[in-house]
Amino acid sequence: MAMALRMDSGGLYTDEAITPVIARAIVRAPDGSLSVRETPELARLRMKSPDLWFVAEDDSGRHVASGGVPPQYASLLGRLSHLSYAHLRDRSPPYRLSAVIRREVAPAGTLTILGHGELTGVSLVVLIASNVIVIPIFIALALISMLVTPWIVRKALAGVSAIAQEAEQIDANRRGRRLSEEHVPIEIAPLVRAVNDALRRLDEGYERQRRFIASAAHELRTPIAILRLKVDTAAEPATRKLSGDVARLSNLAEQMLDIQRLDNERNLESVDLGALARRVAADLAPLLIASKRTIEVRIEGMSSLRGDVGALERVMTNLVQNAIEHGGHHVILRVTASGFEVEDDGPGIPAEERERVFEPFHRLRPRSTGSGLGLNLVQQIVERHDGRVSIVGAPAGGTIVRVEFTSR
């Protein structure tokens, strides 16, 4: 405010200190008229300001004047009681018309005084003192805005950051997790509760679906086994030809159970992938010989990890069976330092299909005899072991399905 007053003043004004001195010198006669009593204060004021002049007027319009009141103010006489405060100044020195109007409470009652006396400007001392006070306050407020306010905001939103980290841990393989409702702003608490309710409903829906798949797979096993027995013992050649379709139904039911078992079976132990590859190749050797195909096991790196040996065996078996059914005549099961891969010399998989083949029930060829769940099952098992599975083209043609693990 002091800075604004300094900018707006631009020159000299009559000192307001004259009006209290003048008011104390005004007395009222018994008839109600006003007169000037020469007090020592007023005498000293006249000495300081030889050109002093003033008019004092009460609320009834009675007034008294002293000194040479400029005629320019004659029209204000009798109307001063309508004013309470003003600074007046003419346009050029010596500023004889400069005057101040103030309401003062005097011995003669409340008076409105119009007067001219010693001229003054905005005090430089006041301006400097004001800046000494205002500038440090301004700097302190700026520092608070830049340093303290961000700290307060971070402190207030610390709970939100913790919730964000918890939310990053939620995925399809980690059900049952909820966001913490403690240490969060009350404005965000309803949102956190709504998210937790949504997660609970999703978990319940997933459990219903999982129980349905498990029950359906279990119920299918018995009729499929009976059907297989009847087909295998049938006398009619046409009936025995249905053996492949029955085997496909049996494989589909087992794969559905495998998916269900992924959530329940977590028997973690140290798995030697080289030994596991040799065992899978040995188990599948009769199937390969029957289909006039060969399998080769290559150990190119010592690889082991902590995992579910049964689930990893199903991964290798599924990939080798898939290579036998859709690949060429020679299959390579290769163990590397980061995992293992299955390579065939078949026609290969188009680049645009290499991601889609992992979708449930997706078949590369519509008339394929596969169930469409094998690669999806492989992907789920590998991801549960903190790994990833990918498909690339083999150097000499064919396909390489590569499984890599990030943890050991």
Sequence and secondary structure as in RCSB ss.txt:
>XXXX:A:sequence
MAMALRMDSGGLYTDEAITPVIARAIVRAPDGSLSVRETPELARLRMKSPDLWFVAEDDSGRHVASGGVPPQYAS
LLGRLSHLSYAHLRDRSPPYRLSAVIRREVAPAGTLTILGHGELTGVSLVVLIASNVIVIPIFIALALISMLVTP
WIVRKALAGVSAIAQEAEQIDANRRGRRLSEEHVPIEIAPLVRAVNDALRRLDEGYERQRRFIASAAHELRTPIA
ILRLKVDTAAEPATRKLSGDVARLSNLAEQMLDIQRLDNERNLESVDLGALARRVAADLAPLLIASKRTIEVRIE
GMSSLRGDVGALERVMTNLVQNAIEHGGHHVILRVTASGFEVEDDGPGIPAEERERVFEPFHRLRPRSTGSGLGL
NLVQQIVERHDGRVSIVGAPAGGTIVRVEFTSR
>XXXX:A:secstr
 HHHHHHHH S EE TTHHHHHHHTEEE TTS EEE   HHHHHHHHH TT EEEEEETTS EEEES   GGGGG
GTTTGGG  EEEE  SSTT TT EEEEEEEETTEEEEEEEE  EE   HHHHHHHHHHHHHHHHHHHHIIIIIHH
HHHHHHTHHHHHHHHHHHT  TTSTT     TTS TTTHHHHHHHHHHHHHHHHHHHHHHHHHHHHHHHHHHHHH
HHHHHHHT SSHHHHTTHHHHHHHHHHHHHHHHHHHHHH   EEEEEHHHHHHHHHHHHHHHHHHTT EEEEEE 
S  EEEEEHHHHHHHHHHHHHHHHHHS SEEEEEE SSEEEEEE SS   GGGTTGGGSTT  SSTT SS S HH
HHHHHHHHHTTEEEEEEE TTSSEEEEEEES  
